[in-house]
Amino acid sequence: MTTRSETRTALDHLLTEIEHRNPAQPEFHQAAHEVLETLAPVLAARPEYAEPGLVERLVEPERQVIFRVPWQDDQGRVHVNRGFRVEFNSALGPYKGGLRFHPSVNLGVIKFLGFEQIFKNALTGLGIGGGKGGSDFDPHGRSDAEVMRFCQSFMTELYRHIGEHTDVPAGDIGVGGREIGYLFGQYRRITNRWEAGVLTGKGAGWGGSLIRPEATGYGNVLFAAAMLRERGEDLEGQTAVVSGSGNVAIYTIEKLTALGANAVTCSDSSGYVVDEKGIDLDLLKQIKEVERGRVDSYAERRGSSARFVPGGSVWDVPADLALPSATQNELDENDAATLIRNGVKAVSEGANMPATPEAVHLLQQAGVAFGPGKAANAGGVAVSALEMAQNHARTSWTAERVEEELADIMTNIHTTCHETAERYDAPGDYVTGANIAGFERVADAMLAQGVI
Ligand code: GLU
């Protein structure tokens, strides 16, 4: 019988090996630490999972593709970006996960996202494996024509690796409806197939699911509400700080407002906006989705209730709830300390890994309900899987039906994480609950399918 401490030592060795074998990938190391550090109890309790090679296989992607993406700007100059697709684990279904276009993208970032995606996708209860991709291309300030040429060049390589039964990309930071459209067009042209299920996040008129754009933000608010309910509270009248101003932030604010909370902030890399009356979503959507502008112009146009704070941290604004919805490591231990001082009750991650490990530790120590991204933001990929189901059936569901399914999935994820944490002596610890529950599902499938 292996003890928890023996298991912990074995996991520590594995973590050291991961750092040696994957140099200069700090985000991947962080994600691996975050998961593996919580697995000791389940590996000790269930010897079949401690089988040599199981966790070692889980941390090694099944396939990693890196490729050149040359494209010409509007002046005819040639640019060369790097494209990635990491196909991490397909034990539960075709690889599934978004594409991120952002200058910070490198192999380590895509591996951290792909690794997280394995457990997130498992938690949805749907048949999807984990993968992620993207490029260091920066779409900001690029014309539609430039973005189209980039997407076409990216897909000219990517198409040979993906397919509705193989690997199904979607959006992430820098990849929204416009980019998915250009990518799908090029895939269709190269393959001469109408293969709707090869990409998700498509337009509603050509195979996209209703509620997919809203799903990540809506789902995160539902998860936060479930955590509050556990403590005998609800969203009504709570003040919320939200970071980011992309798709996740916008629909987080929309759902918070619909459920009676007051969402008072949004942000981008230039600073943040605080609006005492609550963010005016029509104005924010106009600026971000139509004009592709910056949040400072929100404050200029909104009037006296709003101000723009250049630089600065959105976490300085006092609130009951915090929903980080921008990017990884945007909420550190100083921010966590400020939130705690200001009486925050719950933090729920709309982005992937936005809170640093030190921040998570501090929040949990202070008794703040903490929803990790792989559980709290799983609504997006869950509705992607529903989009795949609609595509296979050549049908489309009403918005009401998709929203009901999303609500059920989020409730189930919350219950699963909560119960799993209790089962492993970590009541209220959603990080442990999410990691172990996701791990159990993937590990069972891997064991059943043999050493591959
Ligand atoms: N990029 C999103 C995520 O982080 C969505 C992925 C998808 O829909 O496949 O989960």
Residues whose N, C-alpha, C, O or C-beta is under 5 A from the ligand:
A	BS01	LIG	K96 G97 G98 V168 A170 G171 D172 N377 G380 V381 S384
